[in-house]
Amino acid sequence: MKRFWPIMMQSSSSIPWKFAPLNRPFVPAPGIRKLEGIVFDVDGTLCEPQTYMFQEMRTALGITKSQDILDYVYSLPTLSAQETAMSLIKSIESRAMLSQVAQPGLSTLIKYLDSKNIRKGICTRNFDAPVQNLLSKFLAGHEFTPIVTRDFRPPKPDPAGILHIAKSWGLFREAASDEEKGIPADEEENDLVRTEKGGKVADASALIMVGDSVDDITAGRRAGAKTVLLVNDVNKHLVDHEHTDLVISRLDELIHVLENGLL
């Protein structure tokens, strides 16, 4: 039996506050936070899914569906072997990017975010060429910065990429204990390390991560951001995932959510 979703569906969140509505000036209040920015995935989020790529990649690499593609590449014993495998992946992505299709509602959402001066970043496991192709083709004149691509390690579902974006936007908090891991404000490395209590670490709690995969919502939750799942026929099993805070079926449905402080 096919399952249908309403325009938007909110699930229970472990984060006990909401973002302030954008339809009026921000006024500090208990349980209300100011939205500082939104981080987007690319394939399946900013553009329509091209899931056929992944089977092509696994076939080219000779691996099974159960193996993570990037984990396999980075596990190869020599730099030469890794570079050869990566070139196979990139050639498939380069062909696929020529047929990219923008997600419904993309332009409307991005124009809205710009009108509200909401910062936009990208965190993707793609390499840079497909990302730049999408931006130039569908989003020319709209700023996304920083753009975290495959060159950044560790990739999603590790939260480091999202925390790196928070750090670049000057978003920090004080570490709660000596055992807490975070990205320190005063170091160039992006690995999560133990920090001293009271030390400044990157803070993504005022951000939203929008994506279509378990890697996206898990990275977002682990970073401390709120998460939005752009649902489709392939990822519908993630609707009830513990890391999913909100489900939408079109990108521009997020406008109503932000306008009215529903997340």
Phi, psi and omega in degrees: 000127182286140181259136179247146180249148170291175181307317176214152183218125181258131176255170181293136180244146177278354180268117192274035177211169178236161175280146179294142177301142179271359181275005176205162181303146181290130175233118179303137180204156179302134177077010181238134178239153174273130177289125183258347180165164179233135178252132182245142162283172181251282185295123182088354181237293175283328174238161181295150184302141172237059189294340178301336181302321189291322176292322176298320180295314182295323177296316180297325182271346181073038180239167183268169181296335183284347183266133175289130187297310182291322177301319179296313182301313183289345179274350181297145194288340182232156178298323179298317179295321178295317181294323178295315179296319180295324179294327177296317179295314183296325180295323177292316179295323181294322176291318183293328185293340179291342180246022177300141177233130181295143175295143174305134178085000184299305184299319181297316179295314184294321177297322178296314180299320178296322180294336180259005180057039177269124180293149183230129176234169179232135173227110187221158173266002174287165169270177195291328186299310178299327179294311181294326177298315179296315182296317182289328183280320187244339189228034179301134179090353178256132185269128170237116180202136358282165176246112181263115182246194182299334180296339178276131177230145002281150181279171171304142018274005174298141183279358188302320181297318179291320178294326175299318178296316178301318180297317181294336177270005177074030181259115184223162173214172177269133178299139185278339182204169178288342182269351184288140177258140179196179175261110184297149181290333189254019178233151182275340182290152181252005178285147175286126181228159176292139181234154178287146177306130181092347178288149182279131177229157179301141185231113180258013186291344178260019181245162172241134173255121179250123181202184183233003184235166177295328176299320182294309185287329177289317177299318179297313180296317181295332178281344182097006179275165169276153188237141177235124178263123171272104191277148174214184184292339183273324188257014185299340178293345181273355180304319182260014180294146183295341181265000182266119179268324183214144179241130175231158179250349174220148182297322184287352172294340180291338180299312180299321180298312183288320180302323188252007176064046184266002181234000000 
